[in-house]
């Protein structure tokens, strides 16, 4: 099997700020990585160096 690519959507460092916008606070400055549910130019700004796999979410 090959190496899996880290993506912002599955990172614990992704923070939802509303209306389809998400930021990452793990780089020098907070960056909007997803806006209106679409990736921005800052998507994967950390180049996967700060990626932390999010835990499995289960429905209640």
Backbone as numpy.savetxt, mean C-alpha at the origin, in Angstrom:
# Nx Ny Nz CAx CAy CAz Cx Cy Cz
8.76 -22.24 -7.66 7.93 -21.05 -7.66 8.80 -19.80 -7.66
8.32 -18.78 -8.32 9.05 -17.53 -8.37 8.76 -16.65 -7.17
9.48 -15.57 -7.07 9.31 -14.62 -5.98 8.05 -13.80 -6.20
7.25 -13.61 -5.15 6.04 -12.81 -5.28 6.36 -11.34 -5.17
5.66 -10.55 -5.96 5.87 -9.11 -5.93 5.01 -8.47 -4.84
5.60 -7.60 -4.07 4.86 -6.87 -3.05 4.09 -5.73 -3.72
2.83 -5.60 -3.37 2.04 -4.50 -3.91 1.38 -3.76 -2.76
1.12 -2.49 -2.95 0.59 -1.64 -1.89 -0.72 -2.16 -1.30
-1.58 -2.73 -2.10 -2.89 -3.17 -1.63 -2.81 -4.22 -0.52
-1.74 -4.99 -0.46 -1.60 -6.05 0.53 -0.58 -5.70 1.62
-0.24 -4.43 1.75 0.75 -4.00 2.73 0.06 -3.45 3.98
0.59 -3.79 5.15 0.05 -3.28 6.41 0.22 -1.77 6.55
1.15 -1.19 5.82 1.43 0.23 5.94 0.46 1.12 5.15
-0.45 0.52 4.42 -1.42 1.27 3.63 -2.53 1.77 4.55
-2.84 3.06 4.48 -3.85 3.67 5.33 -4.92 4.31 4.46
-6.17 3.89 4.67 -7.29 4.46 3.91 -7.64 5.82 4.49
-7.75 6.82 3.62 -8.12 8.16 4.10 -9.49 8.57 3.58
-10.14 7.71 2.81 -11.50 7.96 2.36 -11.61 8.26 0.88
-12.81 8.05 0.35 -13.13 8.34 -1.06 -12.17 7.67 -2.04
-11.71 6.46 -1.70 -10.84 5.71 -2.62 -9.39 6.15 -2.59
-9.01 6.95 -1.59 -7.63 7.42 -1.47 -6.93 6.69 -0.33
-5.67 6.33 -0.57 -4.87 5.61 0.41 -3.48 6.22 0.47
-2.92 6.29 1.68 -1.58 6.84 1.83 -0.65 5.80 2.45
0.63 6.04 2.28 1.66 5.23 2.92 2.53 6.20 3.73
2.68 5.93 5.01 3.48 6.79 5.89 4.86 6.22 6.18
5.28 5.21 5.44 6.55 4.56 5.72 7.74 5.21 5.03
7.51 6.09 4.10 8.62 6.79 3.45 8.91 8.08 4.21
9.84 8.88 3.73 10.22 10.11 4.41 9.02 11.01 4.69
8.16 11.15 3.70 6.94 11.95 3.83 5.75 11.06 3.47
4.58 11.30 4.08 3.40 10.54 3.67 3.12 10.76 2.19
2.79 9.69 1.49 2.55 9.79 0.05 1.21 9.13 -0.29
0.45 9.78 -1.17 -0.79 9.20 -1.67 -0.38 8.19 -2.74
-0.58 6.92 -2.44 -0.17 5.87 -3.39 -1.32 5.38 -4.25
-2.56 5.57 -3.75 -3.74 5.20 -4.51 -4.74 6.35 -4.37
-5.23 6.84 -5.49 -6.21 7.92 -5.49 -7.38 7.51 -6.36
-8.57 7.62 -5.80 -9.79 7.22 -6.50 -9.68 5.78 -7.00
-9.11 4.93 -6.15 -8.92 3.49 -6.42 -7.98 3.20 -7.58
-7.16 4.18 -7.98 -6.17 3.98 -9.05 -4.79 4.33 -8.52
-3.79 3.61 -8.96 -2.43 3.89 -8.49 -1.95 5.24 -8.99
-1.12 5.89 -8.17 -0.55 7.19 -8.52 0.92 7.02 -8.89
1.59 8.11 -9.19 3.02 8.06 -9.49 3.84 7.63 -8.28
3.29 7.78 -7.07 3.99 7.38 -5.85 3.72 5.94 -5.45
2.97 5.20 -6.27 2.67 3.80 -5.98 3.97 3.03 -5.86
4.11 2.22 -4.81 5.33 1.47 -4.50 6.54 2.40 -4.38
6.31 3.57 -3.80 7.38 4.55 -3.63 8.55 3.98 -2.84
8.26 3.09 -1.90 9.33 2.49 -1.09 10.07 1.39 -1.83
9.66 1.07 -3.04 10.27 0.01 -3.85 10.24 -1.33 -3.13
9.19 -1.55 -2.36 8.94 -2.78 -1.60 9.89 -2.97 -0.42
10.76 -2.01 -0.12 11.68 -2.14 1.01 10.94 -2.07 2.34
9.82 -1.36 2.41 9.08 -1.20 3.66 7.84 -2.09 3.70
7.68 -2.96 2.72 6.49 -3.81 2.62 6.36 -4.73 3.82
5.17 -4.76 4.40 4.85 -5.68 5.48 3.53 -6.34 5.14
3.55 -7.66 5.01 2.36 -8.40 4.60 1.24 -8.23 5.63
0.08 -7.85 5.13 -1.10 -7.70 5.99 -1.61 -9.07 6.37
-2.20 -9.15 7.55 -2.78 -10.41 8.02 -4.01 -10.78 7.22
-4.40 -12.01 7.31 -5.59 -12.49 6.61 -6.82 -11.93 7.32
-7.69 -11.30 6.56 -8.93 -10.78 7.13 -10.05 -11.77 6.93
-10.79 -12.03 7.98 -11.91 -12.97 7.90 -13.21 -12.24 8.14
-14.24 -12.70 7.47 -15.57 -12.13 7.66 -16.09 -12.55 9.03
-16.83 -11.67 9.72 -17.36 -12.03 11.04 -18.42 -13.10 10.98
